[in-house]
């Protein structure tokens, strides 16, 4: 959710620099190039994971290959501009590619499929063909930049076929794939017309990382049942074309120290005071999401409405601040969701507002780092209720931004983060009464219990940070590549 900042990207890294460079592939670049008055200006577009890979590339050298996010493909850049040490390359996507590959297959096909929402899936052969073409383009561009000892780390479902395409070019190349979204069970993946091609494309990697053990288990099971591959379910191993591929869990961390430092800054604390003063309620409940149907925002607002129905003593005392970041506005499913959310918020506000008290503050906007952390700091309760989520980094960001053990987290049991953050109040997001009950529990629990829960959560989030996550994955990639290469050579 946070924008990349140069200070964070230049943070401390690992102690040693491994041989070879790192090539990172992702659908979107962490920057955009803006042309103004004949000059180019670079603006950040991501934080979190994107900032981590910027840091890794600054440390190891290499190349980041990603779509620019527009119809034009800027010339390759040397990054960072003030001290260049790696390259950023932008494969040229056509308007048709953007429509069919990105808006079509990725956003209307694979995204809902991976989030177990078949009712939102739309599968078209022309979209799949475009998806294959774009993956081939990424593989071709990557091949032109590969050195003798380089490693490739591919990010997410947008580029699922690229591992096998690269494997054909370089049989011994260390290739890692990290799947940032859930992976569905075999019974659901079967509805995808090109399920075998998808799985075989992913298996070009040596190591495939998932957020949770369950997602890794689903993947291994799909390989066994759909493709009749030999697998070792206990070890997460798949045998394919003379190679051994490993699927494993690597729960994604966040730059916890960065959030903690930012939360303690004078500028953020000044913002916190302004937010609390303007709210008009002593208690603040916070929701932060991209405006996406997987995030359970409608169910959250309905749960808050139910809480107000059942607890009239909290009228004029509590307000929900819902930050909804615009997302995929050209996709009809998302436009429909915004209409429904606007109507629902209007209903609750109209129903309960009284004497200047407004129960919901709805912000449809993208916030910068300081603004967002200020809301994390101001919130007494974070209410995060995705219907399905690969991880949910907002939950971890909220915890990291708590410089004390004050605060409470209510989290959907269907978020990947729920497997780590068990001290949160876990709820079924489809049960509005459960959401209302969790809100009551969060607001009435003893100070001792609140502090105990948050203290454990904070220590865990700081321990499993982004640096540890990347180090674990890259270390395991080297080991698994050696295993795969040995097995292939042994015949």
FENGICOR-V766338 format. One record per helix or strand of 3 or more residues. SS is the DSSP state (H for helix, E for strand). FROM is the first residue (numbers start at 1). TO is the last residue. If there is no record, write none. Layout:
((SS;FROM;TO) (SS;FROM;TO))
This chain:
((H;6;9) (E;22;28) (E;31;36) (E;39;44) (H;49;60) (E;62;67) (E;77;79) (E;86;89) (H;95;114) (H;118;120) (H;125;145) (E;151;155) (H;157;159) (H;162;169) (E;174;178) (H;186;189) (H;195;202) (E;207;210) (H;213;227) (E;230;232) (E;237;240) (E;243;249) (H;256;263) (H;266;279) (E;283;290) (H;293;295) (H;297;310) (H;312;314) (E;318;325) (H;332;352) (E;360;364) (H;369;378) (E;381;384) (H;393;400) (E;408;412) (H;416;419) (E;425;427) (H;432;444) (H;447;463) (H;466;490))
